[in-house]
Amino acid sequence: MRAAVLHEIGQDKLDVLDDVEAVGFGPGKVRIRVEATGLCHSDVSAMSGVLPQPVPFVPGHEGAGQVLDVGDGVTSVRQGDRVLLCWLPACRSCPACRRGQTQLCLSGFMNAGTPNFRRPAGDVFGFAGTGTFVEEVVVDAGCAVPIPDDVPYEIAALIGCGVTTGLGAAVNTARVEPGSSVAVIGCGGVGISTIQGARVQGAAQIVAVDPVASRREAALGFGATEAVAPDALGDAKQRITGGEGFDYVFEVVGRSATARTAYETTRRGGTLCIVGAGAMDDILQLNMFELFFDEKRILPSLYGGGDVLRSYERAIALWRAGRIDLESLITHRVRLTEINDALTQMRTGEALRTCIEI
């Protein structure tokens, strides 16, 4: 079958091959025909080595499709079901899950070290234990989450990662309060979803910050009250907050430099929410006095900071009610054979989300 493969970390293009086989099907497993998948910045980060990932691998973790077959013991889905792929399934029995922090369950990460595919040349891994830039994938049953018939595959794919991550950062993690001031640094698909989450929560001012003019313009259509380039953030802080700083600042880039800017843009007693996934060797520096004296809350948000199944349901409900716009997040569409065009659109900032139609 066809799949897009990265052979070595640091390569900037994927190799679309026809000799890839999905492996691992058996008890507790589900075989899925991928119908649509989104290109998330985390895929690019894994390709560049910012996020750890064994090679060779099939990128992609934001996908949806149809169940082709189920292994023995699988009762949550059946053949023919429409599903989205959850790249971080909860085991529901570990200490984190029992505390209600299912997004911190590590059982799903165990899949990342097991090859999902095979070629004549050897094993191939799937990014984050999935790998959706492919025609078919075999995953644990917990990764296959049924979706209603009225949710298109491309919308379900977005909910599988980017939308849930951004929306949840504002709703679950930061818990943005009505009437508050918000700044969102980084306005790709996750940042735009964070903006929509802040709007749903009732924020009065939402400032979108991004170096790409087209993304700033797009942010205004999703709920930002104004949009500025990074070098104009200081002026926005002065105008909107009188120099005090924003109640909530979301860093959706994944770099220590932007996280430091976000910290300095947050008011004393305010909330800095880290949403971007960064490198292990990129160190954020804070001195002990400011950490104590400013009493700013620093809240990391992994996969939306809440139970992902509940988050999926909420995103669908808000989308059905017209409270969030998911269709407009998809600014580009390509076929799997055009995946490298999608990578270019991501790297240049041209796309908010590119949907790869398998």
Secondary structure, DSSP 8 states (H G I E B T S, - for coil): --EEEB-STT-SS-EEES--EE---STTEEEEEEEEEE--HHHHHHHHTSS---SSEE---EEEEEEEEE-TT--S--TT-EEEE-SS---SSSHHHHTT-GGG--GGGGGGGS--EEETTEEEEEGGGT--SBSEEEEEGGGEEE--TTS-HHHHHHHTTHHHHHHHIIIIIS---TT-EEEEE--SHHHHHHHHHHHHHT-SEEEEE-S-HHHHHHHHHTT-SEEE-GGGHHHHHHHHHTTS-EEEEEE-S--HHHHHHHHHHEEEEEEEEE-S---TT------HHHHHHS--EEEE-STTSS-HHHHHHHHHHHHHTTSS--GGGEEEEEEGGGHHHHHHHHHHT--SEEEEE-
